[in-house]
Amino acid sequence: MLSYNHAVGSNQLHDSTICARPRETSVIKRVSLVRLRSDLSRATCLERWAGEHADVMRTLPGVLEYTVDVAREERPAGSWDAIVTVRFADAAALERFASPAVQERLLATRDDFAEAVDVFLVDEHTLIPSGGTP
């Protein structure tokens, strides 16, 4: 069973001089750091990730968004290769996602491409709003 640690931002993010505030929403954001399997080519790992694993994610109710940010170039051995973000509609969607049946399906396909994964829930802080700065 997965355990989730609620990540707490640094004090700087809460400092009024920076004016960053957590996004006020019922959406729950889960982030994962992923290290691709070292015994397979990068292309094979990414192809497998976009296949059955992504297909399982597409079937899950309450998953609003699933994004994968992959490093443009191969990373040194032992480094994280990608950052995954999953946005859930609410706590009930996260609970369904964390259920043993769903996790069994996801872990069975994740092992096809991932060597290691570090998962945590986050509070998103917007430092520069969408659209950039003038």
N, C-alpha and C positions, 0 to 999 in steps of 0.2 A: 504494500500500500504506500502511496506517495505521502510525504509529509510536506506541508507548505510552511515556509517561514516568511512572515510578513516583513518585507524589507523596509527599513526606516531610513529616510533621506538624511543627508548630513545637515548639521545645524545651519550651514550656509543657505540651504534651500529655503529655510524658514525665516531667514534674516529679512527684516522689512526693507533693508536697503536694496536687496535684489528683487523684491516684489514677485517672487515666484510663489504661486499657490497651487496646491494640488488641484487637479481637474475635478470638478464637482459633478459626479455622475454615479449611477448605480452600476456602470460597466466595471467588470473586474478584469484586470490585466495580469497575465502570467507571462513571464519571460524565461527562456531557456538558453543556456550557452551550450553549443553542440560541438563535439570533436568528431570529425568523420573517421571512419574506419581506416586504419593505416595499411591494412592488408589488401585494400581495393583501390582502384584509381578514383580520383576525385570525380570524374565524369560518371563512373558507375554508381558511386554513392549518391550523387545528385539525381541521377535517373531513378534510382530506387526510391529515394525520398519523395520525388514528385509522383511516384506511382501509387502503390497500394496504401502506403502510410497516408498520403494526402487524400486518397479516396475514403479512407476510414474517417478522417477529420471532417470531410464534407458531409458525412451522414449524421453528425452529432448535433442534436438540437441545442439551441442556445449559444452556439459558437458564432459570434458576429464577424470575426475576422481571424485569419490565420496567415501570418506573414513570415517569410524566411529571408533574412539578410545574410548573404554568403560573402565572405571575403573575396575580393576580386582576384587575388593571387593566392597560390598555395602558401600556407603558413608553416612556420617551423614545427618540427615534431613536438607534440605535447601541447600545442597552442589550441585555443578555441578557433573553430573554422566558421561558425555561424551563430547568429542570434535569432531566436524564434520568438514571435509575439503572438499570443492568443488572447483575444478579447471575448469575454463571456457576458451574456446579457444580464446575468444576476447571479447571486449566490447559489440558487437552485441549479443553474446550468453548470457551475463549477462542481457542485456536488455530484451531478450526473456524470460529468467528465472524470471525476476521481473514483468512480465506482469500480470495484474489482473487474467486472465484466468488460467495461470500456478500456481500462488500463491493460488488461490482458491482450485485447485486440491491438492496441497501440504499441505495446512493448514487443509483441511478436513481429511487427513490421519495422519498428525502430532499429532493432538489432541488425537488420539488413544493411543499414548505412551508417549507424552511429556507434562510436566506440565508447563515448562518455557524454553524459548530459547533466548539467546543473540547473535545477528548476527553482524558481521563486516567484512570489507575487510581489507586485510593485505598485507604488503610488506614482502616477505620472505628474511631473511638474513641467509646465511650459515656461521656458525662459525667453524664447523668441516665438511669438505667435505665428500661426500659419500666414504666409504671405511675406514673411521676412520683416526687415526694418527699412524705414524710408531712407 
